[in-house]
């Protein structure tokens, strides 16, 4: 099991905890005034996709466009590159 992501609020962490598959654990870590939630699990492509990480959904769209012979060149807008 590896640390997959860290979240600032418990609700978001629990949502993503339910999404991933395999062995997993959600652990809270408290600093003086803040609590963060660490999501541990198997670093599989499927889990990374389910966590919306590394623009894998964008990559899937590019691959689908390419399969269909469509253009996939698109200019990125600032803020559209989350979790990169």
ROVEXKE-839456 format. One record per residue: x, y, z of N, C-alpha, C, O in turn; residue number from 1. Coordinates in steps of 0.05 Angstrom, whole numbers, plus 5000, padded with zeros to 4 digits. Atoms other than C-alpha are relative to their C-alpha. Example, Ala and Ser with C-alpha at 12.3 -4.5 7.8 and 13.67 -1.06 7.14 Angstrom:
% residues 2
<rec><n_X>5018</n_X><n_Y>4976</n_Y><n_Z>5000</n_Z><ca_X>5246</ca_X><ca_Y>4910</ca_Y><ca_Z>5156</ca_Z><c_X>5018</c_X><c_Y>5024</c_Y><c_Z>5000</c_Z><o_X>5039</o_X><o_Y>5024</o_Y><o_Z>5013</o_Z><nr>1</nr></rec>
<rec><n_X>4984</n_X><n_Y>4976</n_Y><n_Z>4999</n_Z><ca_X>5273</ca_X><ca_Y>4979</ca_Y><ca_Z>5143</ca_Z><c_X>4985</c_X><c_Y>5022</c_Y><c_Z>5014</c_Z><o_X>4995</o_X><o_Y>5044</o_Y><o_Z>5018</o_Z><nr>2</nr></rec>
% end
This chain:
% residues 84
<rec><n_X>5017</n_X><n_Y>4976</n_Y><n_Z>5000</n_Z><ca_X>5000</ca_X><ca_Y>5000</ca_Y><ca_Z>5000</ca_Z><c_X>5018</c_X><c_Y>5025</c_Y><c_Z>5000</c_Z><o_X>5038</o_X><o_Y>5026</o_Y><o_Z>5014</o_Z><nr>1</nr></rec>
<rec><n_X>4985</n_X><n_Y>4975</n_Y><n_Z>5002</n_Z><ca_X>5024</ca_X><ca_Y>5069</ca_Y><ca_Z>4982</ca_Z><c_X>4981</c_X><c_Y>5024</c_Y><c_Z>5005</c_Z><o_X>4957</o_X><o_Y>5021</o_Y><o_Z>5003</o_Z><nr>2</nr></rec>
<rec><n_X>5016</n_X><n_Y>4976</n_Y><n_Z>4997</n_Z><ca_X>5001</ca_X><ca_Y>5140</ca_Y><ca_Z>4998</ca_Z><c_X>4992</c_X><c_Y>5009</c_Y><c_Z>4972</c_Z><o_X>5009</o_X><o_Y>5015</o_Y><o_Z>4955</o_Z><nr>3</nr></rec>
<rec><n_X>5010</n_X><n_Y>4992</n_Y><n_Z>5026</n_Z><ca_X>4957</ca_X><ca_Y>5158</ca_Y><ca_Z>4939</ca_Z><c_X>4994</c_X><c_Y>5030</c_Y><c_Z>4998</c_Z><o_X>5000</o_X><o_Y>5043</o_Y><o_Z>4978</o_Z><nr>4</nr></rec>
<rec><n_X>5007</n_X><n_Y>4972</n_Y><n_Z>5000</n_Z><ca_X>4932</ca_X><ca_Y>5227</ca_Y><ca_Z>4958</ca_Z><c_X>4994</c_X><c_Y>5010</c_Y><c_Z>5028</c_Z><o_X>4990</o_X><o_Y>4993</o_Y><o_Z>5047</o_Z><nr>5</nr></rec>
<rec><n_X>5006</n_X><n_Y>4988</n_Y><n_Z>4974</n_Z><ca_X>4920</ca_X><ca_Y>5275</ca_Y><ca_Z>5016</ca_Z><c_X>4978</c_X><c_Y>5020</c_Y><c_Z>4996</c_Z><o_X>4978</o_X><o_Y>5035</o_Y><o_Z>4976</o_Z><nr>6</nr></rec>
<rec><n_X>5024</n_X><n_Y>4983</n_Y><n_Z>5002</n_Z><ca_X>4855</ca_X><ca_Y>5312</ca_Y><ca_Z>5028</ca_Z><c_X>4998</c_X><c_Y>5018</c_Y><c_Z>5025</c_Z><o_X>5006</o_X><o_Y>5010</o_Y><o_Z>5046</o_Z><nr>7</nr></rec>
<rec><n_X>5003</n_X><n_Y>4981</n_Y><n_Z>4978</n_Z><ca_X>4838</ca_X><ca_Y>5373</ca_Y><ca_Z>5071</ca_Z><c_X>4974</c_X><c_Y>4995</c_Y><c_Z>5016</c_Z><o_X>4973</o_X><o_Y>5003</o_Y><o_Z>5039</o_Z><nr>8</nr></rec>
<rec><n_X>5024</n_X><n_Y>5004</n_Y><n_Z>4985</n_Z><ca_X>4768</ca_X><ca_Y>5351</ca_Y><ca_Z>5089</ca_Z><c_X>4992</c_X><c_Y>4971</c_Y><c_Z>4999</c_Z><o_X>4997</o_X><o_Y>4956</o_Y><o_Z>4980</o_Z><nr>9</nr></rec>
<rec><n_X>5007</n_X><n_Y>5028</n_Y><n_Z>4996</n_Z><ca_X>4740</ca_X><ca_Y>5285</ca_Y><ca_Z>5113</ca_Z><c_X>4980</c_X><c_Y>4990</c_Y><c_Z>4980</c_Z><o_X>4983</o_X><o_Y>4967</o_Y><o_Z>4970</o_Z><nr>10</nr></rec>
<rec><n_X>5021</n_X><n_Y>5008</n_Y><n_Z>5019</n_Z><ca_X>4679</ca_X><ca_Y>5283</ca_Y><ca_Z>5067</ca_Z><c_X>5012</c_X><c_Y>4992</c_Y><c_Z>4973</c_Z><o_X>5006</o_X><o_Y>4971</o_Y><o_Z>4962</o_Z><nr>11</nr></rec>
<rec><n_X>4987</n_X><n_Y>5005</n_Y><n_Z>5026</n_Z><ca_X>4721</ca_X><ca_Y>5287</ca_Y><ca_Z>5004</ca_Z><c_X>5017</c_X><c_Y>4975</c_Y><c_Z>5002</c_Z><o_X>5017</o_X><o_Y>4958</o_Y><o_Z>4984</o_Z><nr>12</nr></rec>
<rec><n_X>4983</n_X><n_Y>5023</n_Y><n_Z>4996</n_Z><ca_X>4771</ca_X><ca_Y>5236</ca_Y><ca_Z>5031</ca_Z><c_X>4983</c_X><c_Y>4974</c_Y><c_Z>5000</c_Z><o_X>4991</o_X><o_Y>4954</o_Y><o_Z>4988</o_Z><nr>13</nr></rec>
<rec><n_X>5017</n_X><n_Y>5024</n_Y><n_Z>4999</n_Z><ca_X>4715</ca_X><ca_Y>5187</ca_Y><ca_Z>5046</ca_Z><c_X>4987</c_X><c_Y>4993</c_Y><c_Z>4973</c_Z><o_X>4984</o_X><o_Y>4969</o_Y><o_Z>4967</o_Z><nr>14</nr></rec>
<rec><n_X>5011</n_X><n_Y>5005</n_Y><n_Z>5026</n_Z><ca_X>4684</ca_X><ca_Y>5195</ca_Y><ca_Z>4977</ca_Z><c_X>5021</c_X><c_Y>4985</c_Y><c_Z>4983</c_Z><o_X>5015</o_X><o_Y>4965</o_Y><o_Z>4970</o_Z><nr>15</nr></rec>
<rec><n_X>4980</n_X><n_Y>5012</n_Y><n_Z>5016</n_Z><ca_X>4750</ca_X><ca_Y>5178</ca_Y><ca_Z>4943</ca_Z><c_X>5009</c_X><c_Y>4973</c_Y><c_Z>5012</c_Z><o_X>5016</o_X><o_Y>4955</o_Y><o_Z>4997</o_Z><nr>16</nr></rec>
<rec><n_X>4994</n_X><n_Y>5026</n_Y><n_Z>4987</n_Z><ca_X>4763</ca_X><ca_Y>5122</ca_Y><ca_Z>4994</ca_Z><c_X>4981</c_X><c_Y>4978</c_Y><c_Z>4989</c_Z><o_X>4989</o_X><o_Y>4956</o_Y><o_Z>4984</o_Z><nr>17</nr></rec>
<rec><n_X>5019</n_X><n_Y>5019</n_Y><n_Z>5010</n_Z><ca_X>4699</ca_X><ca_Y>5088</ca_Y><ca_Z>4971</ca_Z><c_X>5003</c_X><c_Y>4993</c_Y><c_Z>4970</c_Z><o_X>4996</o_X><o_Y>4972</o_Y><o_Z>4962</o_Z><nr>18</nr></rec>
<rec><n_X>4996</n_X><n_Y>5005</n_Y><n_Z>5029</n_Z><ca_X>4718</ca_X><ca_Y>5095</ca_Y><ca_Z>4897</ca_Z><c_X>5021</c_X><c_Y>4979</c_Y><c_Z>4994</c_Z><o_X>5017</o_X><o_Y>4963</o_Y><o_Z>4975</o_Z><nr>19</nr></rec>
<rec><n_X>4978</n_X><n_Y>5017</n_Y><n_Z>5009</n_Z><ca_X>4783</ca_X><ca_Y>5057</ca_Y><ca_Z>4897</ca_Z><c_X>4996</c_X><c_Y>4971</c_Y><c_Z>5008</c_Z><o_X>4979</o_X><o_Y>4965</o_Y><o_Z>5025</o_Z><nr>20</nr></rec>
<rec><n_X>5003</n_X><n_Y>5029</n_Y><n_Z>4996</n_Z><ca_X>4791</ca_X><ca_Y>4982</ca_Y><ca_Z>4896</ca_Z><c_X>5025</c_X><c_Y>4988</c_Y><c_Z>5014</c_Z><o_X>5046</o_X><o_Y>5001</o_Y><o_Z>5014</o_Z><nr>21</nr></rec>
<rec><n_X>4978</n_X><n_Y>5014</n_Y><n_Z>4988</n_Z><ca_X>4835</ca_X><ca_Y>4933</ca_Y><ca_Z>4933</ca_Z><c_X>5005</c_X><c_Y>5008</c_Y><c_Z>5029</c_Z><o_X>4988</o_X><o_Y>5021</o_Y><o_Z>5041</o_Z><nr>22</nr></rec>
<rec><n_X>4993</n_X><n_Y>4993</n_Y><n_Z>4973</n_Z><ca_X>4870</ca_X><ca_Y>4941</ca_Y><ca_Z>4999</ca_Z><c_X>5002</c_X><c_Y>5031</c_Y><c_Z>5002</c_Z><o_X>5015</o_X><o_Y>5044</o_Y><o_Z>4985</o_Z><nr>23</nr></rec>
<rec><n_X>5000</n_X><n_Y>4971</n_Y><n_Z>4997</n_Z><ca_X>4860</ca_X><ca_Y>5012</ca_Y><ca_Z>5025</ca_Z><c_X>4996</c_X><c_Y>5008</c_Y><c_Z>5029</c_Z><o_X>4987</o_X><o_Y>4992</o_Y><o_Z>5045</o_Z><nr>24</nr></rec>
<rec><n_X>5002</n_X><n_Y>4990</n_Y><n_Z>4973</n_Z><ca_X>4863</ca_X><ca_Y>5055</ca_Y><ca_Z>5087</ca_Z><c_X>4999</c_X><c_Y>5030</c_Y><c_Z>4999</c_Z><o_X>5012</o_X><o_Y>5043</o_Y><o_Z>4983</o_Z><nr>25</nr></rec>
<rec><n_X>5002</n_X><n_Y>4971</n_Y><n_Z>4997</n_Z><ca_X>4843</ca_X><ca_Y>5126</ca_Y><ca_Z>5106</ca_Z><c_X>5010</c_X><c_Y>5007</c_Y><c_Z>5028</c_Z><o_X>4999</o_X><o_Y>4997</o_Y><o_Z>5048</o_Z><nr>26</nr></rec>
<rec><n_X>4988</n_X><n_Y>4993</n_Y><n_Z>4974</n_Z><ca_X>4885</ca_X><ca_Y>5157</ca_Y><ca_Z>5161</ca_Z><c_X>5000</c_X><c_Y>5030</c_Y><c_Z>5003</c_Z><o_X>5006</o_X><o_Y>5045</o_Y><o_Z>4985</o_Z><nr>27</nr></rec>
<rec><n_X>4999</n_X><n_Y>4971</n_Y><n_Z>4995</n_Z><ca_X>4879</ca_X><ca_Y>5225</ca_Y><ca_Z>5193</ca_Z><c_X>5026</c_X><c_Y>5007</c_Y><c_Z>5015</c_Z><o_X>5037</o_X><o_Y>4991</o_Y><o_Z>5029</o_Z><nr>28</nr></rec>
<rec><n_X>4975</n_X><n_Y>4991</n_Y><n_Z>4988</n_Z><ca_X>4939</ca_X><ca_Y>5265</ca_Y><ca_Z>5214</ca_Z><c_X>4995</c_X><c_Y>5029</c_Y><c_Z>5009</c_Z><o_X>4986</o_X><o_Y>5046</o_Y><o_Z>4994</o_Z><nr>29</nr></rec>
<rec><n_X>5006</n_X><n_Y>4974</n_Y><n_Z>4989</n_Z><ca_X>4934</ca_X><ca_Y>5325</ca_Y><ca_Z>5260</ca_Z><c_X>5025</c_X><c_Y>5016</c_Y><c_Z>5006</c_Z><o_X>5044</o_X><o_Y>5005</o_Y><o_Z>5018</o_Z><nr>30</nr></rec>
<rec><n_X>4979</n_X><n_Y>4981</n_Y><n_Z>4993</n_Z><ca_X>4980</ca_X><ca_Y>5384</ca_Y><ca_Z>5263</ca_Z><c_X>4988</c_X><c_Y>5017</c_Y><c_Z>5023</c_Z><o_X>4967</o_X><o_Y>5011</o_Y><o_Z>5033</o_Z><nr>31</nr></rec>
<rec><n_X>5010</n_X><n_Y>4984</n_Y><n_Z>4978</n_Z><ca_X>4971</ca_X><ca_Y>5439</ca_Y><ca_Z>5315</ca_Z><c_X>4971</c_X><c_Y>5009</c_Y><c_Z>4996</c_Z><o_X>4955</o_X><o_Y>5008</o_Y><o_Z>5015</o_Z><nr>32</nr></rec>
<rec><n_X>5027</n_X><n_Y>4989</n_Y><n_Z>5005</n_Z><ca_X>4909</ca_X><ca_Y>5468</ca_Y><ca_Z>5282</ca_Z><c_X>4985</c_X><c_Y>4987</c_Y><c_Z>4977</c_Z><o_X>4961</o_X><o_Y>4992</o_Y><o_Z>4973</o_Z><nr>33</nr></rec>
<rec><n_X>5012</n_X><n_Y>5012</n_Y><n_Z>5025</n_Z><ca_X>4895</ca_X><ca_Y>5426</ca_Y><ca_Z>5219</ca_Z><c_X>5000</c_X><c_Y>4970</c_Y><c_Z>5002</c_Z><o_X>5018</o_X><o_Y>4957</o_Y><o_Z>5014</o_Z><nr>34</nr></rec>
<rec><n_X>5001</n_X><n_Y>5029</n_Y><n_Z>5003</n_Z><ca_X>4874</ca_X><ca_Y>5355</ca_Y><ca_Z>5205</ca_Z><c_X>5000</c_X><c_Y>4995</c_Y><c_Z>4970</c_Z><o_X>4984</o_X><o_Y>5007</o_Y><o_Z>4955</o_Z><nr>35</nr></rec>
<rec><n_X>5000</n_X><n_Y>5009</n_Y><n_Z>5028</n_Z><ca_X>4891</ca_X><ca_Y>5323</ca_Y><ca_Z>5138</ca_Z><c_X>4994</c_X><c_Y>4970</c_Y><c_Z>4999</c_Z><o_X>4999</o_X><o_Y>4956</o_Y><o_Z>5019</o_Z><nr>36</nr></rec>
<rec><n_X>5008</n_X><n_Y>5028</n_Y><n_Z>5003</n_Z><ca_X>4867</ca_X><ca_Y>5256</ca_Y><ca_Z>5112</ca_Z><c_X>5017</c_X><c_Y>4988</c_Y><c_Z>4978</c_Z><o_X>5016</o_X><o_Y>4996</o_Y><o_Z>4955</o_Z><nr>37</nr></rec>
<rec><n_X>4982</n_X><n_Y>5013</n_Y><n_Z>5019</n_Z><ca_X>4917</ca_X><ca_Y>5210</ca_Y><ca_Z>5078</ca_Z><c_X>4986</c_X><c_Y>4974</c_Y><c_Z>4990</c_Z><o_X>4977</o_X><o_Y>4958</o_Y><o_Z>5006</o_Z><nr>38</nr></rec>
<rec><n_X>5012</n_X><n_Y>5023</n_Y><n_Z>5013</n_Z><ca_X>4889</ca_X><ca_Y>5159</ca_Y><ca_Z>5029</ca_Z><c_X>5022</c_X><c_Y>4981</c_Y><c_Z>4991</c_Z><o_X>5038</o_X><o_Y>4988</o_Y><o_Z>4973</o_Z><nr>39</nr></rec>
<rec><n_X>4980</n_X><n_Y>5020</n_Y><n_Z>5008</n_Z><ca_X>4931</ca_X><ca_Y>5096</ca_Y><ca_Z>5023</ca_Z><c_X>4985</c_X><c_Y>4978</c_Y><c_Z>4984</c_Z><o_X>4962</o_X><o_Y>4972</o_Y><o_Z>4990</o_Z><nr>40</nr></rec>
<rec><n_X>5012</n_X><n_Y>5021</n_Y><n_Z>5016</n_Z><ca_X>4918</ca_X><ca_Y>5042</ca_Y><ca_Z>4971</ca_Z><c_X>5020</c_X><c_Y>4989</c_Y><c_Z>4980</c_Z><o_X>5044</o_X><o_Y>4996</o_Y><o_Z>4981</o_Z><nr>41</nr></rec>
<rec><n_X>4983</n_X><n_Y>5012</n_Y><n_Z>5021</n_Z><ca_X>4945</ca_X><ca_Y>5003</ca_Y><ca_Z>4912</ca_Z><c_X>5002</c_X><c_Y>5021</c_Y><c_Z>4977</c_Z><o_X>4982</o_X><o_Y>5030</o_Y><o_Z>4967</o_Z><nr>42</nr></rec>
<rec><n_X>4997</n_X><n_Y>4980</n_Y><n_Z>5021</n_Z><ca_X>4975</ca_X><ca_Y>5050</ca_Y><ca_Z>4860</ca_Z><c_X>4996</c_X><c_Y>4988</c_Y><c_Z>4972</c_Z><o_X>5015</o_X><o_Y>4988</o_Y><o_Z>4956</o_Z><nr>43</nr></rec>
<rec><n_X>5006</n_X><n_Y>5011</n_Y><n_Z>5026</n_Z><ca_X>4941</ca_X><ca_Y>5018</ca_Y><ca_Z>4800</ca_Z><c_X>4989</c_X><c_Y>5022</c_Y><c_Z>4982</c_Z><o_X>4980</o_X><o_Y>5043</o_Y><o_Z>4991</o_Z><nr>44</nr></rec>
<rec><n_X>5011</n_X><n_Y>4981</n_Y><n_Z>5020</n_Z><ca_X>4921</ca_X><ca_Y>5054</ca_Y><ca_Z>4736</ca_Z><c_X>4971</c_X><c_Y>5005</c_Y><c_Z>5006</c_Z><o_X>4961</o_X><o_Y>5028</o_Y><o_Z>5004</o_Z><nr>45</nr></rec>
<rec><n_X>5029</n_X><n_Y>4997</n_Y><n_Z>4995</n_Z><ca_X>4848</ca_X><ca_Y>5041</ca_Y><ca_Z>4753</ca_Z><c_X>4995</c_X><c_Y>5018</c_Y><c_Z>5024</c_Z><o_X>4978</o_X><o_Y>5035</o_Y><o_Z>5023</o_Z><nr>46</nr></rec>
<rec><n_X>5004</n_X><n_Y>4983</n_Y><n_Z>4977</n_Z><ca_X>4854</ca_X><ca_Y>5071</ca_Y><ca_Z>4822</ca_Z><c_X>5007</c_X><c_Y>5029</c_Y><c_Z>4995</c_Z><o_X>4993</o_X><o_Y>5047</o_Y><o_Z>5004</o_Z><nr>47</nr></rec>
<rec><n_X>4992</n_X><n_Y>4973</n_Y><n_Z>5007</n_Z><ca_X>4891</ca_X><ca_Y>5132</ca_Y><ca_Z>4796</ca_Z><c_X>4979</c_X><c_Y>5013</c_Y><c_Z>4982</c_Z><o_X>4973</o_X><o_Y>5037</o_Y><o_Z>4985</o_Z><nr>48</nr></rec>
<rec><n_X>5022</n_X><n_Y>4990</n_Y><n_Z>5017</n_Z><ca_X>4836</ca_X><ca_Y>5140</ca_Y><ca_Z>4743</ca_Z><c_X>4976</c_X><c_Y>5007</c_Y><c_Z>5018</c_Z><o_X>4964</o_X><o_Y>5028</o_Y><o_Z>5014</o_Z><nr>49</nr></rec>
<rec><n_X>5023</n_X><n_Y>4995</n_Y><n_Z>4983</n_Z><ca_X>4782</ca_X><ca_Y>5134</ca_Y><ca_Z>4796</ca_Z><c_X>5004</c_X><c_Y>5024</c_Y><c_Z>5019</c_Z><o_X>4984</o_X><o_Y>5035</o_Y><o_Z>5028</o_Z><nr>50</nr></rec>
<rec><n_X>4993</n_X><n_Y>4977</n_Y><n_Z>4983</n_Z><ca_X>4817</ca_X><ca_Y>5187</ca_Y><ca_Z>4838</ca_Z><c_X>5002</c_X><c_Y>5026</c_Y><c_Z>4984</c_Z><o_X>5009</o_X><o_Y>5047</o_Y><o_Z>4995</o_Z><nr>51</nr></rec>
<rec><n_X>4997</n_X><n_Y>4976</n_Y><n_Z>5018</n_Z><ca_X>4817</ca_X><ca_Y>5236</ca_Y><ca_Z>4778</ca_Z><c_X>5028</c_X><c_Y>5011</c_Y><c_Z>5001</c_Z><o_X>5031</o_X><o_Y>5036</o_Y><o_Z>5001</o_Z><nr>52</nr></rec>
<rec><n_X>4973</n_X><n_Y>4991</n_Y><n_Z>4998</n_Z><ca_X>4892</ca_X><ca_Y>5239</ca_Y><ca_Z>4780</ca_Z><c_X>5014</c_X><c_Y>4999</c_Y><c_Z>4973</c_Z><o_X>5007</o_X><o_Y>4983</o_Y><o_Z>4955</o_Z><nr>53</nr></rec>
<rec><n_X>4982</n_X><n_Y>5001</n_Y><n_Z>5023</n_Z><ca_X>4944</ca_X><ca_Y>5254</ca_Y><ca_Z>4726</ca_Z><c_X>4986</c_X><c_Y>5004</c_Y><c_Z>4974</c_Z><o_X>4996</o_X><o_Y>4994</o_Y><o_Z>4953</o_Z><nr>54</nr></rec>
<rec><n_X>5015</n_X><n_Y>4994</n_Y><n_Z>5024</n_Z><ca_X>4893</ca_X><ca_Y>5277</ca_Y><ca_Z>4675</ca_Z><c_X>4994</c_X><c_Y>4974</c_Y><c_Z>4984</c_Z><o_X>4993</o_X><o_Y>4975</o_Y><o_Z>4959</o_Z><nr>55</nr></rec>
<rec><n_X>5005</n_X><n_Y>5025</n_Y><n_Z>5014</n_Z><ca_X>4877</ca_X><ca_Y>5204</ca_Y><ca_Z>4658</ca_Z><c_X>4974</c_X><c_Y>5001</c_Y><c_Z>4985</c_Z><o_X>4971</o_X><o_Y>4987</o_Y><o_Z>4964</o_Z><nr>56</nr></rec>
<rec><n_X>5025</n_X><n_Y>4998</n_Y><n_Z>5014</n_Z><ca_X>4806</ca_X><ca_Y>5222</ca_Y><ca_Z>4638</ca_Z><c_X>5004</c_X><c_Y>5016</c_Y><c_Z>4974</c_Z><o_X>4992</o_X><o_Y>5010</o_Y><o_Z>4954</o_Z><nr>57</nr></rec>
<rec><n_X>4994</n_X><n_Y>4984</n_Y><n_Z>5025</n_Z><ca_X>4833</ca_X><ca_Y>5274</ca_Y><ca_Z>4589</ca_Z><c_X>5015</c_X><c_Y>4982</c_Y><c_Z>4981</c_Z><o_X>5010</o_X><o_Y>4983</o_Y><o_Z>4956</o_Z><nr>58</nr></rec>
<rec><n_X>4986</n_X><n_Y>5019</n_Y><n_Z>5017</n_Z><ca_X>4881</ca_X><ca_Y>5221</ca_Y><ca_Z>4562</ca_Z><c_X>4981</c_X><c_Y>4981</c_Y><c_Z>4987</c_Z><o_X>4984</o_X><o_Y>4975</o_Y><o_Z>4963</o_Z><nr>59</nr></rec>
<rec><n_X>5020</n_X><n_Y>5019</n_Y><n_Z>5011</n_Z><ca_X>4823</ca_X><ca_Y>5173</ca_Y><ca_Z>4552</ca_Z><c_X>4985</c_X><c_Y>5014</c_Y><c_Z>4977</c_Z><o_X>4980</o_X><o_Y>5002</o_Y><o_Z>4956</o_Z><nr>60</nr></rec>
<rec><n_X>5014</n_X><n_Y>4985</n_Y><n_Z>5021</n_Z><ca_X>4787</ca_X><ca_Y>5227</ca_Y><ca_Z>4512</ca_Z><c_X>5017</c_X><c_Y>5004</c_Y><c_Z>4975</c_Z><o_X>5007</o_X><o_Y>5002</o_Y><o_Z>4953</o_Z><nr>61</nr></rec>
<rec><n_X>4981</n_X><n_Y>4996</n_Y><n_Z>5022</n_Z><ca_X>4848</ca_X><ca_Y>5240</ca_Y><ca_Z>4469</ca_Z><c_X>5003</c_X><c_Y>4973</c_Y><c_Z>4984</c_Z><o_X>5002</o_X><o_Y>4973</o_Y><o_Z>4960</o_Z><nr>62</nr></rec>
<rec><n_X>4998</n_X><n_Y>5026</n_Y><n_Z>5013</n_Z><ca_X>4855</ca_X><ca_Y>5165</ca_Y><ca_Z>4455</ca_Z><c_X>4975</c_X><c_Y>4994</c_Y><c_Z>4984</c_Z><o_X>4977</o_X><o_Y>4984</o_Y><o_Z>4961</o_Z><nr>63</nr></rec>
<rec><n_X>5026</n_X><n_Y>5005</n_Y><n_Z>5014</n_Z><ca_X>4781</ca_X><ca_Y>5160</ca_Y><ca_Z>4436</ca_Z><c_X>4999</c_X><c_Y>5017</c_Y><c_Z>4974</c_Z><o_X>4991</o_X><o_Y>5007</o_Y><o_Z>4954</o_Z><nr>64</nr></rec>
<rec><n_X>5000</n_X><n_Y>4983</n_Y><n_Z>5024</n_Z><ca_X>4788</ca_X><ca_Y>5219</ca_Y><ca_Z>4388</ca_Z><c_X>5018</c_X><c_Y>4989</c_Y><c_Z>4979</c_Z><o_X>5012</o_X><o_Y>4989</o_Y><o_Z>4955</o_Z><nr>65</nr></rec>
<rec><n_X>4980</n_X><n_Y>5010</n_Y><n_Z>5019</n_Z><ca_X>4849</ca_X><ca_Y>5189</ca_Y><ca_Z>4357</ca_Z><c_X>4989</c_X><c_Y>4974</c_Y><c_Z>4986</c_Z><o_X>4993</o_X><o_Y>4970</o_Y><o_Z>4962</o_Z><nr>66</nr></rec>
<rec><n_X>5012</n_X><n_Y>5024</n_Y><n_Z>5012</n_Z><ca_X>4813</ca_X><ca_Y>5122</ca_Y><ca_Z>4347</ca_Z><c_X>4980</c_X><c_Y>5006</c_Y><c_Z>4979</c_Z><o_X>4978</o_X><o_Y>4992</o_Y><o_Z>4959</o_Z><nr>67</nr></rec>
<rec><n_X>5021</n_X><n_Y>4992</n_Y><n_Z>5019</n_Z><ca_X>4757</ca_X><ca_Y>5158</ca_Y><ca_Z>4311</ca_Z><c_X>5010</c_X><c_Y>5018</c_Y><c_Z>4978</c_Z><o_X>4994</o_X><o_Y>5028</o_Y><o_Z>4962</o_Z><nr>68</nr></rec>
<rec><n_X>4988</n_X><n_Y>4983</n_Y><n_Z>5021</n_Z><ca_X>4805</ca_X><ca_Y>5198</ca_Y><ca_Z>4268</ca_Z><c_X>4994</c_X><c_Y>5030</c_Y><c_Z>5004</c_Z><o_X>4997</o_X><o_Y>5045</o_Y><o_Z>4985</o_Z><nr>69</nr></rec>
<rec><n_X>5006</n_X><n_Y>4972</n_Y><n_Z>4995</n_Z><ca_X>4785</ca_X><ca_Y>5264</ca_Y><ca_Z>4301</ca_Z><c_X>5024</c_X><c_Y>5014</c_Y><c_Z>5010</c_Z><o_X>5043</o_X><o_Y>5001</o_Y><o_Z>5021</o_Z><nr>70</nr></rec>
<rec><n_X>4978</n_X><n_Y>4984</n_Y><n_Z>4990</n_Z><ca_X>4831</ca_X><ca_Y>5320</ca_Y><ca_Z>4318</ca_Z><c_X>4998</c_X><c_Y>5001</c_Y><c_Z>5031</c_Z><o_X>4977</o_X><o_Y>5004</o_Y><o_Z>5042</o_Z><nr>71</nr></rec>
<rec><n_X>5000</n_X><n_Y>4999</n_Y><n_Z>4971</n_Z><ca_X>4852</ca_X><ca_Y>5321</ca_Y><ca_Z>4391</ca_Z><c_X>5017</c_X><c_Y>5023</c_Y><c_Z>5010</c_Z><o_X>5022</o_X><o_Y>5025</o_Y><o_Z>5035</o_Z><nr>72</nr></rec>
<rec><n_X>4984</n_X><n_Y>4977</n_Y><n_Z>4992</n_Z><ca_X>4894</ca_X><ca_Y>5384</ca_Y><ca_Z>4392</ca_Z><c_X>4981</c_X><c_Y>5021</c_Y><c_Z>5012</c_Z><o_X>4963</o_X><o_Y>5031</o_Y><o_Z>4999</o_Z><nr>73</nr></rec>
<rec><n_X>5017</n_X><n_Y>4981</n_Y><n_Z>4985</n_Z><ca_X>4863</ca_X><ca_Y>5430</ca_Y><ca_Z>4444</ca_Z><c_X>5018</c_X><c_Y>5016</c_Y><c_Z>5018</c_Z><o_X>5034</o_X><o_Y>5005</o_Y><o_Z>5033</o_Z><nr>74</nr></rec>
<rec><n_X>4985</n_X><n_Y>4983</n_Y><n_Z>4982</n_Z><ca_X>4892</ca_X><ca_Y>5489</ca_Y><ca_Z>4480</ca_Z><c_X>4990</c_X><c_Y>4998</c_Y><c_Z>5028</c_Z><o_X>4965</o_X><o_Y>4999</o_Y><o_Z>5033</o_Z><nr>75</nr></rec>
<rec><n_X>5009</n_X><n_Y>5002</n_Y><n_Z>4972</n_Z><ca_X>4891</ca_X><ca_Y>5482</ca_Y><ca_Z>4555</ca_Z><c_X>4995</c_X><c_Y>5027</c_Y><c_Z>5011</c_Z><o_X>5009</o_X><o_Y>5047</o_Y><o_Z>5004</o_Z><nr>76</nr></rec>
<rec><n_X>5006</n_X><n_Y>4975</n_Y><n_Z>4986</n_Z><ca_X>4861</ca_X><ca_Y>5535</ca_Y><ca_Z>4598</ca_Z><c_X>5012</c_X><c_Y>4998</c_Y><c_Z>5028</c_Z><o_X>5013</o_X><o_Y>4977</o_Y><o_Z>5039</o_Z><nr>77</nr></rec>
<rec><n_X>4989</n_X><n_Y>5001</n_Y><n_Z>4973</n_Z><ca_X>4893</ca_X><ca_Y>5555</ca_Y><ca_Z>4664</ca_Z><c_X>4979</c_X><c_Y>4989</c_Y><c_Z>5019</c_Z><o_X>4956</o_X><o_Y>4996</o_Y><o_Z>5018</o_Z><nr>78</nr></rec>
<rec><n_X>5018</n_X><n_Y>5013</n_Y><n_Z>4980</n_Z><ca_X>4864</ca_X><ca_Y>5514</ca_Y><ca_Z>4721</ca_Z><c_X>4987</c_X><c_Y>4975</c_Y><c_Z>4990</c_Z><o_X>4973</o_X><o_Y>4962</o_Y><o_Z>5006</o_Z><nr>79</nr></rec>
<rec><n_X>5012</n_X><n_Y>5024</n_Y><n_Z>5011</n_Z><ca_X>4843</ca_X><ca_Y>5458</ca_Y><ca_Z>4675</ca_Z><c_X>5018</c_X><c_Y>4976</c_Y><c_Z>5003</c_Z><o_X>5012</o_X><o_Y>4954</o_Y><o_Z>4994</o_Z><nr>80</nr></rec>
<rec><n_X>4980</n_X><n_Y>5020</n_Y><n_Z>4997</n_Z><ca_X>4904</ca_X><ca_Y>5418</ca_Y><ca_Z>4694</ca_Z><c_X>5002</c_X><c_Y>4991</c_Y><c_Z>5029</c_Z><o_X>5024</o_X><o_Y>4991</o_Y><o_Z>5040</o_Z><nr>81</nr></rec>
<rec><n_X>5000</n_X><n_Y>5008</n_Y><n_Z>4972</n_Z><ca_X>4884</ca_X><ca_Y>5392</ca_Y><ca_Z>4762</ca_Z><c_X>5015</c_X><c_Y>4974</c_Y><c_Z>5005</c_Z><o_X>5015</o_X><o_Y>4956</o_Y><o_Z>4988</o_Z><nr>82</nr></rec>
<rec><n_X>4985</n_X><n_Y>5024</n_Y><n_Z>4992</n_Z><ca_X>4927</ca_X><ca_Y>5340</ca_Y><ca_Z>4798</ca_Z><c_X>5022</c_X><c_Y>4992</c_Y><c_Z>4981</c_Z><o_X>5028</o_X><o_Y>4968</o_Y><o_Z>4979</o_Z><nr>83</nr></rec>
<rec><n_X>4978</n_X><n_Y>5007</n_Y><n_Z>5018</n_Z><ca_X>4982</ca_X><ca_Y>5344</ca_Y><ca_Z>4747</ca_Z><c_X>5026</c_X><c_Y>4998</c_Y><c_Z>5014</c_Z><o_X>5047</o_X><o_Y>4993</o_Y><o_Z>5002</o_Z><nr>84</nr></rec>
% end
